[in-house]
Amino acid sequence: MDSPFSYQEAFSRNLGWLAAHEQEILRHKRVAIAGLGGVGGVHLVTLTRLGIGAFSLADFDTFSVQNFNRQVGAALSSLGRPKLEVMAHQALDINPELALRTFADGVHAANVDAFLDGCDLYVDGLDFFAFEARSLVFAACARRGIPAVTVAPIGMSAALLNFLPGGMTFEEYFDLRDQPEEEKALRFALGLAPAGLHRRYLVDPSALDLAAHRTPSTGMACQLCAGVAATEALKILLGRGPVRAAPRGVQFDAYSGRAARTWRPGGNRNWLQRATIALGRRQLAAMRGETA
C-alpha cells in the first residue's frame, strides 16, 4: 500500500506565514537536538511540524512516571523505553521522509563533532544539570559557526537566549568554568532568566534543591519553550526577522502575563548579575539553615 504522506500537503497550512520557497528551504535543513525530555521532545515534534527535514538526535535516558507532567513522549506505553526511540518514532509518524541521525549514548567529547556534522542549527534540550555536556556542545557550536538556541522552562515561563556565530559564547555569558556544581546551577538559572518574572509564585521553596539536582517544572513551560524555539529556528534558518543574541534575552511568563527583554553585558560577570548571584547564594544558605 502506498504511503498517503505528501510533504507539500502535510505542511501546506504553514503557507501564508511561510512562502512556498521558504518551506522548501526548511525541508532541506538539519537541526541538532541533544536531550529529548521536557523541552527536547516537544522541540522535536514542533520543528517536525514546521517542516524541518533532517535531525541529529541524542539521548541516553528512558521514560519514567515522574516525566508524565511535562514530557511529550511520556505515557504508560513508553515507560522504561528509550526517549530517543520513542521520540524518533513520533517524528517519523508525522514525516516519514525525515532524515534522522541518532546517538543513543547521548552527546559527549567523542561524538560531538559527528553529532553536529551538517547541522544548520542546534536547539538545546539537555537536562538542567547537564553542565558538562551543555558546555561541550555550545563550545563546539561556537567553534564550527553553528547558531545555538536555548529556551528554558522556568516556572510557567520561557526564557530565551541565542548564541550566534561570532557573538558572545555560552561560556562567556554564563561563566561556569571551574565552579562547584551548585554554583554552576545557580549561575545557570539566574543567567537564563535575569528578569526573574517567575520568582513571585513559587509556593513551596523546598521543592527547589540545587544541591540535590531537584527543580520543579511544568508542562505549560515546556510547551511555551517549544513555540519560542521553533520561531527562533524559523528566523535563523530563513534569515528572516530580528534575532536577539546573548547578552540579550527574552522571558515570557504566562502566569503573570508579563514579558521582559533583558540585557546583561558581560553575562554573569555583569555587576548586576554578580549582585543577584550573591543574593542567590545567601538565599540558598538560608533555605538550608546555614549562616550566610
N, C-alpha and C positions, 0 to 999 in steps of 0.2 A: 504493500500500500504506500503510495507516495505521501510524503510529508505535506501537511496543509500549510506549513510555515512559509511566509514570504517576508523578507526583511522590509521591503517597501511598505507593505500593508501593515505589518506589526507596529511600525513606528510612524505611521502616517499622521497620527494625531499630534506628534511633535511639531509638524509643519505649520507654519504660521508664526510660531515663536522661533523656529529654526527654518532657514531656507533649505530647499531640497539639496543644494550642493553642500551645505553645512552638515546636514545629516549624513551625507556620503563621506565627508571628511571624518566624522566621528566613527563611522563604520570601520575605518582603517587605522584607528588609534589604539594603542595598547596602554592600559593603566595597571600599575602595580599596587596591590593592597596586601600589607602584612597584618595579620590578625583578622579573624572572621567571626568575632564575637559580637559584643554590644553594638559598636558602631561599624566595624568592618563588614559584618554580614549584610547590614542594611545599606551600607555604601555599595556593595557589590550588586545587590538587587536594583537599587535606584539607578546606578550607572548602566547596568544592563538594559533597563527600560528606557534610558536615554538613547541607547543605540550604540554604545561603545562596542567595538567588535572583537577586542582581544584583552585578556587579563593575565597577569602573573600573580599568583595567589600563594600565600604562605601561612600555615598554621599547623601546630602540632597537638592542639588540645582536643578534648572530646566534650560533648554537651552533658550538662548535669541539671538537676532540678533547680538549683539556685540561679540558673540562667533564664528561667522562664519569664521573669518580669520584664526583660528588655531585649533579649537576643532573638532576632527574627527566625533563626533556624532551630530554636529550642522548642521541643514538643515531646510528648510521650513517645512518639515514633522515632525520635532521634536520640533518646537517652543512651549515653555511652558510645555513640557513633562519632567518628572524627568530624569536626566542624568543617574541615576542608572538603571532605567527601559530600557532606550534606549540602553545603552552600554551592559547590560546583554543580551539583545536580539541579538545585533550584535555578541557577543562572542558565544552564543548558536547557531547562524546561521552558524558559522564556525565549531564548535564542539558541537553537541547536547548532547554529553556524559559528558560535563563539570559538575563538582560538584560545585555549587555556594552557598555561604552563603552571604546574603545581609543585609546591615544595612542602612535603609532608613533615619535614623535620624543622619547620619554621625558618626564619631567616637568621643567618649568623655569618661570621667572618669568612667562612669557607665557601659560602654560596651567594653572598650579597651581590656580587658582580653579575653572576648568572641570573639572579632574580631580577635585576634592573636592566639587563640587556634588551635593547629595542624598545624600552618603555618611554612614553611621552610625558608621563606624569606619575607621581607617587602619591597615594592617599593613605594616611596613617590610620590603622585600625588596631594597633598594638594595645595590650593591657596597660593601664595607667602606670603600673610599677615596672614595666619592661624597659628600664632606663638604658641598659647596655645595648640591647637590640635597637632601640629607637635612635640612640646617638649614632650607632653604626650606620643605619640606613640613611639618616639625614645627612651624615658626613659623606656617604657615597653619592647621594643625590647632588650635593654641592660640588663634589669633585667631577662628576660626569655632566653637570649642567642640566639636571632634570628638575623641573619645578616640583615642589613638595607641599602638600596641603594637610594641615591637621585641624580638626574641628572637635573640640572636647565637649562631652555631655556632662555638664556640671549642674546639679540640682534639676531644674526644669528649663535649662537654657543650653544654648550652643555658643561656644567661644571659638572664633576662627583666627588662625594665623597661617599666612602663606609664606613660604621661603622660596624665593625665586633666584634663578641663576644670576650671579654677580652681586646679589644683595646680601643683607645680613644673614648669617648662618644660624642654624639651630643652636649650636654651642655658644656662639657669640651672644645670642639672645638669652638663653636660659642659664648659662654659666654653671653647668652641673659637674664639670670635670673635677675629680679628686674630692668630691664632697661625700660625707656619710650618707647612708641610704635615706634616712628620714629627712635630712636636709635637702637631698635631691627631690624628694616627694613634695616638700614644702615649696621649694623654688619652682618646680614644675607647675604645681597647682596655682600659685599666685601669678606666675608668668603667663599662664594660659588665659586667665580672666582677670586682668588688673582692675577692672571696674567693680568686680565683686557684686554684681547685681543679684546673685543667688544667696548671699550670706544671711539675709534677714529672716528667711523662712525655714532654716534647719531646725526642726522641732526637737531633735534628740542628738545633741553633740556627741554622745557616747558611741553613736554608730560610725563616727569618723575616727579611725585609729591608724595613722600613717605608719607607725612603727610595726603594727601587725598586718600591714598591707590590706586594710579593710576600709572601703569607702562606700557610702550609699549611692544608688544610681536609679534612674527611672527610664522606662521605655519611651516616654514622651521626648526626653532629651535626645535619645539616640535617633529617633525619627527626625527631629529638628536638624540634627547634625548632618544627616544624610541629604536633606534638601539643600542645606547650605553648601556642603562639599560638592555635590553634583553641579550646583550652579557655578561655583568657582571653577570646577573642571571644565564646564562648557566655555566659560570666558577665557580660560588659559589655553585650552586646546584649539579654540577657534580664533584666538587673538581678538576677542570682541569684548568691549566694555572695560570699565576700570577695575583693576585688581590691586587691592591694598596688600602690601607686603610688610613683614616684620622690619622694623619695630612697631608698625601699625597693626592693629587688630580690631575685631568687632565682636561684641557679645550681644545676643538677643535672648532675653529672659521672658518666657511665655507666662510664667506665674505672675510677675509684676507688670507685664505688658510694656516693658522698657527695653530700649536698645542703647548701646553706648559704643562709640568709636574711641579706641584707646591709642595712645602714642607714648612709648617708653624708649626714648633714645638711650642706647646702651643696654637695653633689655633689663635684666635683673641687676645690672650694675648701676642703673639709674638711681639717683638719690631717693626718689620717692619709693621705688621698689625696695631699696635697701631698708628703708624705714618700715615698710609693710612687712618684709620678711622678718625683721627683728621683732615686730609686734606679734607675728605669727608664731615665732619661737616661744615667746612668753605665754601666749595663749595655750600652746600645746603643753608646756610645762605645767601650767595651772590646771589643765584638764587631768594631768597625771598626779596632781597634788604635790608637785615639786616646787621648790623655791626658785623664782626666776633669776 
